[in-house]
Amino acid sequence: MNSIFTYIFLGISLAAPVRPVNAAQLNTGIKNGFFHAWIFGFGALLADILYMVLVYFGVGQFVDSPYIKIFLWSFGCFVLTYTGIESLLTLHKIKLNFHKEKRVRFRQSLSSGFLLSLLNPLTILFWLGIFGSVLAEASQKITDSQLILYSFAIIGGIILWDTFMAFLSSGARKFLSNKFLVIISIISSLSMLGFGIYFGIQAYQLLF
């Protein structure tokens, strides 16, 4: 049981650091409420699970290629920069959604979370790179059933963090002023832009 809780905490630790998905989830919760933020996080989790499955099949070794890394950093730069700019250009919709004059479909939030996590270089490099190495080492010490159990524990930790983020963003939406919500949304959008620029720099350094 202690090992299970350790891996649950590992899942929380993986999801907790400030990253593009967290910034976008916060932005989604502020604009559309708890369920949209949670569905967004669930979409991101589906991408995480997909990469975990790929690690089991040994795909992680391809990430070591410099050409693959250049593509990942470049594509991530484009996706995050586009998302950040789009969020800044739609700040006026916070007020509209706050008064529920416009609804966004859940499948849109789900697909946004899935695609942002799926195309995020940090997600790809972690799951296929770092997690692949950890998995290879752990597989020598534990059984396959334990490995599957611990993987589910990691997923459970990620779900707990996503739920917390959804509560945080929807709570801010209910109790804070509209002006302050816009400020938070600006910060989260700038965070995505910052990650986009960082990814672009990484691609440039690998290329030259």
Contacts in CASP RR format, 6 or more apart in sequence:
PFRMAT RR
TARGET T0000
AUTHOR 0000-0000-0000
METHOD contacts of the structure
MODEL  1
MNSIFTYIFLGISLAAPVRPVNAAQLNTGIKNGFFHAWIFGFGALLADIL
YMVLVYFGVGQFVDSPYIKIFLWSFGCFVLTYTGIESLLTLHKIKLNFHK
EKRVRFRQSLSSGFLLSLLNPLTILFWLGIFGSVLAEASQKITDSQLILY
SFAIIGGIILWDTFMAFLSSGARKFLSNKFLVIISIISSLSMLGFGIYFG
IQAYQLLF
3 150 0 8 1.000
4 149 0 8 1.000
4 150 0 8 1.000
4 153 0 8 1.000
5 153 0 8 1.000
7 150 0 8 1.000
7 151 0 8 1.000
7 153 0 8 1.000
7 154 0 8 1.000
8 153 0 8 1.000
8 154 0 8 1.000
8 156 0 8 1.000
8 157 0 8 1.000
8 160 0 8 1.000
9 157 0 8 1.000
10 153 0 8 1.000
10 154 0 8 1.000
10 157 0 8 1.000
11 153 0 8 1.000
11 154 0 8 1.000
11 155 0 8 1.000
11 156 0 8 1.000
11 157 0 8 1.000
11 158 0 8 1.000
11 161 0 8 1.000
12 157 0 8 1.000
12 158 0 8 1.000
12 160 0 8 1.000
12 161 0 8 1.000
14 126 0 8 1.000
14 154 0 8 1.000
14 158 0 8 1.000
15 22 0 8 1.000
15 157 0 8 1.000
15 158 0 8 1.000
15 161 0 8 1.000
15 162 0 8 1.000
16 22 0 8 1.000
16 161 0 8 1.000
18 191 0 8 1.000
19 120 0 8 1.000
19 122 0 8 1.000
19 195 0 8 1.000
20 80 0 8 1.000
20 83 0 8 1.000
20 116 0 8 1.000
20 120 0 8 1.000
20 122 0 8 1.000
20 191 0 8 1.000
20 192 0 8 1.000
20 195 0 8 1.000
20 196 0 8 1.000
21 41 0 8 1.000
21 44 0 8 1.000
21 113 0 8 1.000
21 116 0 8 1.000
21 117 0 8 1.000
21 120 0 8 1.000
21 123 0 8 1.000
22 165 0 8 1.000
23 188 0 8 1.000
23 189 0 8 1.000
23 191 0 8 1.000
23 192 0 8 1.000
23 195 0 8 1.000
24 40 0 8 1.000
24 83 0 8 1.000
24 87 0 8 1.000
24 112 0 8 1.000
24 113 0 8 1.000
24 116 0 8 1.000
24 188 0 8 1.000
24 192 0 8 1.000
25 37 0 8 1.000
25 40 0 8 1.000
25 41 0 8 1.000
25 44 0 8 1.000
25 113 0 8 1.000
25 162 0 8 1.000
25 165 0 8 1.000
25 166 0 8 1.000
25 169 0 8 1.000
26 37 0 8 1.000
26 165 0 8 1.000
26 168 0 8 1.000
26 169 0 8 1.000
26 184 0 8 1.000
26 188 0 8 1.000
27 87 0 8 1.000
27 169 0 8 1.000
27 185 0 8 1.000
27 188 0 8 1.000
27 189 0 8 1.000
28 36 0 8 1.000
28 37 0 8 1.000
28 40 0 8 1.000
28 109 0 8 1.000
28 112 0 8 1.000
28 169 0 8 1.000
29 36 0 8 1.000
29 37 0 8 1.000
29 40 0 8 1.000
29 166 0 8 1.000
29 169 0 8 1.000
29 170 0 8 1.000
29 173 0 8 1.000
30 94 0 8 1.000
30 169 0 8 1.000
30 172 0 8 1.000
30 173 0 8 1.000
30 181 0 8 1.000
30 184 0 8 1.000
30 185 0 8 1.000
30 188 0 8 1.000
31 93 0 8 1.000
31 94 0 8 1.000
31 97 0 8 1.000
31 98 0 8 1.000
31 104 0 8 1.000
31 173 0 8 1.000
31 185 0 8 1.000
32 97 0 8 1.000
32 103 0 8 1.000
32 104 0 8 1.000
32 109 0 8 1.000
33 97 0 8 1.000
33 166 0 8 1.000
33 169 0 8 1.000
33 170 0 8 1.000
33 173 0 8 1.000
34 166 0 8 1.000
34 167 0 8 1.000
34 169 0 8 1.000
34 170 0 8 1.000
34 171 0 8 1.000
35 106 0 8 1.000
35 166 0 8 1.000
36 104 0 8 1.000
36 106 0 8 1.000
36 109 0 8 1.000
37 109 0 8 1.000
37 165 0 8 1.000
37 166 0 8 1.000
37 169 0 8 1.000
37 170 0 8 1.000
38 162 0 8 1.000
38 163 0 8 1.000
38 166 0 8 1.000
39 106 0 8 1.000
39 109 0 8 1.000
39 110 0 8 1.000
40 109 0 8 1.000
40 110 0 8 1.000
40 112 0 8 1.000
40 113 0 8 1.000
41 113 0 8 1.000
41 162 0 8 1.000
41 165 0 8 1.000
41 166 0 8 1.000
42 110 0 8 1.000
42 159 0 8 1.000
42 162 0 8 1.000
43 110 0 8 1.000
43 111 0 8 1.000
43 113 0 8 1.000
43 114 0 8 1.000
43 117 0 8 1.000
44 113 0 8 1.000
44 114 0 8 1.000
44 116 0 8 1.000
44 117 0 8 1.000
44 162 0 8 1.000
45 117 0 8 1.000
45 155 0 8 1.000
45 158 0 8 1.000
45 159 0 8 1.000
45 162 0 8 1.000
46 114 0 8 1.000
46 117 0 8 1.000
47 113 0 8 1.000
47 114 0 8 1.000
47 115 0 8 1.000
47 117 0 8 1.000
47 118 0 8 1.000
47 123 0 8 1.000
48 117 0 8 1.000
48 123 0 8 1.000
48 127 0 8 1.000
48 155 0 8 1.000
48 158 0 8 1.000
49 155 0 8 1.000
50 118 0 8 1.000
51 123 0 8 1.000
51 124 0 8 1.000
51 127 0 8 1.000
51 128 0 8 1.000
51 131 0 8 1.000
52 127 0 8 1.000
52 131 0 8 1.000
52 151 0 8 1.000
52 154 0 8 1.000
52 155 0 8 1.000
54 60 0 8 1.000
54 127 0 8 1.000
54 128 0 8 1.000
55 127 0 8 1.000
55 128 0 8 1.000
55 129 0 8 1.000
55 131 0 8 1.000
55 132 0 8 1.000
55 135 0 8 1.000
56 135 0 8 1.000
58 132 0 8 1.000
59 128 0 8 1.000
60 128 0 8 1.000
60 129 0 8 1.000
60 132 0 8 1.000
62 68 0 8 1.000
62 128 0 8 1.000
63 69 0 8 1.000
63 72 0 8 1.000
63 124 0 8 1.000
63 125 0 8 1.000
63 128 0 8 1.000
63 129 0 8 1.000
64 129 0 8 1.000
66 206 0 8 1.000
69 121 0 8 1.000
69 125 0 8 1.000
69 202 0 8 1.000
69 206 0 8 1.000
70 203 0 8 1.000
70 206 0 8 1.000
70 207 0 8 1.000
72 121 0 8 1.000
72 124 0 8 1.000
72 125 0 8 1.000
73 121 0 8 1.000
73 199 0 8 1.000
73 200 0 8 1.000
73 202 0 8 1.000
73 203 0 8 1.000
73 206 0 8 1.000
74 199 0 8 1.000
74 200 0 8 1.000
74 203 0 8 1.000
75 119 0 8 1.000
75 121 0 8 1.000
76 119 0 8 1.000
76 120 0 8 1.000
76 121 0 8 1.000
76 196 0 8 1.000
76 199 0 8 1.000
76 200 0 8 1.000
77 196 0 8 1.000
77 197 0 8 1.000
77 199 0 8 1.000
77 200 0 8 1.000
77 203 0 8 1.000
79 115 0 8 1.000
79 116 0 8 1.000
79 119 0 8 1.000
79 120 0 8 1.000
80 120 0 8 1.000
80 192 0 8 1.000
80 193 0 8 1.000
80 194 0 8 1.000
80 195 0 8 1.000
80 196 0 8 1.000
80 199 0 8 1.000
81 192 0 8 1.000
81 193 0 8 1.000
81 196 0 8 1.000
81 197 0 8 1.000
83 116 0 8 1.000
83 192 0 8 1.000
84 189 0 8 1.000
84 190 0 8 1.000
84 192 0 8 1.000
84 193 0 8 1.000
85 189 0 8 1.000
85 193 0 8 1.000
87 185 0 8 1.000
87 188 0 8 1.000
87 189 0 8 1.000
87 192 0 8 1.000
88 186 0 8 1.000
88 189 0 8 1.000
88 190 0 8 1.000
91 182 0 8 1.000
91 185 0 8 1.000
91 186 0 8 1.000
91 189 0 8 1.000
93 102 0 8 1.000
94 178 0 8 1.000
94 181 0 8 1.000
94 182 0 8 1.000
94 185 0 8 1.000
95 178 0 8 1.000
96 102 0 8 1.000
97 103 0 8 1.000
97 104 0 8 1.000
98 173 0 8 1.000
98 178 0 8 1.000
98 181 0 8 1.000
117 123 0 8 1.000
121 199 0 8 1.000
121 202 0 8 1.000
122 195 0 8 1.000
135 147 0 8 1.000
138 147 0 8 1.000
138 150 0 8 1.000
139 147 0 8 1.000
142 150 0 8 1.000
172 180 0 8 1.000
172 181 0 8 1.000
172 184 0 8 1.000
173 181 0 8 1.000
176 184 0 8 1.000
END
